[in-house]
Structures are given as structure tokens and as C-alpha cells.
Amino acid sequence: NNTEILMRDWDFQLKDIQKDIHLWQGEADVNIPTAWARYLAKELPHCQATFFPDEGHFALFQHWEEILQTLR
């Protein structure tokens, strides 16, 4: 479950990840709490986070063009 993944020891520190990270999160997501996404965004040194207000877990389907453009 999501809690187990996020709460166990990952054997590395998020601050040590030096790759560029893009994170997209619907703020109304009931599967992955926004607080966890905000924590990841804060701890990853090269993270660009985008939060979609009033959108849930499948927000990426409404924003796929924007997401693909960013990844391109």
C-alpha cells in the first residue's frame, strides 16, 4: 500500500538525487495525499512540482499535452 512504500527505509536520501524531477499532483487525490507530494517536492533538490487544484488522481489525463511537452 502507499503508506508502506513511503514510510519504509529507502536506503538513500531524497536530497542526494541530483536528476531533474518533474512532479504533477492533483490536490484532490484520495490515493496519494498532497502532503506527501509536497514533501517529495521539498526534499528533492531539483524538483519542479505542479499541483492541480480540485483535481484527483487521474489529473494527468486532463493535462497530458502539458506533461508531454515538459518531458520533451
C-alpha positions in Angstrom: 0.0 0.0 0.0 1.1 3.6 -0.4 1.8 4.1 3.3 4.2 1.2 3.3 6.1 2.5 0.3 6.5 6.0 1.7 7.2 5.0 5.3 9.9 2.3 4.9 13.6 3.0 4.7 14.6 3.6 1.1 18.3 3.2 1.7 19.0 6.6 0.2 18.2 10.3 0.9 16.0 12.2 -1.4 18.4 15.2 -1.1 21.0 13.0 -2.8 19.1 12.6 -6.0 20.7 15.0 -8.5 18.4 14.4 -11.5 15.8 16.9 -12.6 12.4 15.7 -11.4 9.0 16.8 -12.6 6.1 16.0 -10.3 2.4 16.5 -11.1 -0.2 16.1 -8.4 -4.0 16.6 -8.2 -4.7 18.3 -4.9 -7.9 16.3 -4.5 -6.2 13.0 -5.0 -7.5 10.5 -2.5 -4.9 7.8 -3.3 -1.7 9.9 -2.8 -2.1 12.6 -0.2 -1.0 16.0 -1.4 1.1 16.4 1.7 3.3 13.5 0.6 3.8 15.1 -2.9 4.7 18.4 -1.3 7.2 16.7 1.0 8.8 15.0 -2.0 8.9 18.3 -3.9 10.6 20.0 -0.9 13.1 17.2 -0.3 14.2 16.6 -3.9 16.7 19.3 -4.8 15.9 19.6 -8.5 12.1 19.0 -8.4 9.7 21.1 -10.3 6.2 20.4 -8.9 2.9 21.3 -10.4 -0.3 21.0 -8.3 -3.7 20.9 -9.9 -6.4 22.4 -7.6 -9.6 20.4 -7.3 -8.3 17.5 -9.4 -7.8 14.0 -8.4 -5.5 11.0 -9.1 -6.1 11.0 -12.8 -5.4 14.7 -13.4 -2.6 13.7 -15.8 -5.3 12.6 -18.4 -6.6 16.2 -18.4 -3.0 17.6 -18.6 -1.2 15.0 -20.8 -0.3 17.5 -23.5 1.3 19.9 -21.0 3.1 17.0 -19.3 4.4 15.5 -22.5 5.6 19.0 -23.7 7.5 19.4 -20.4 9.1 16.0 -20.8 10.0 16.6 -24.4 
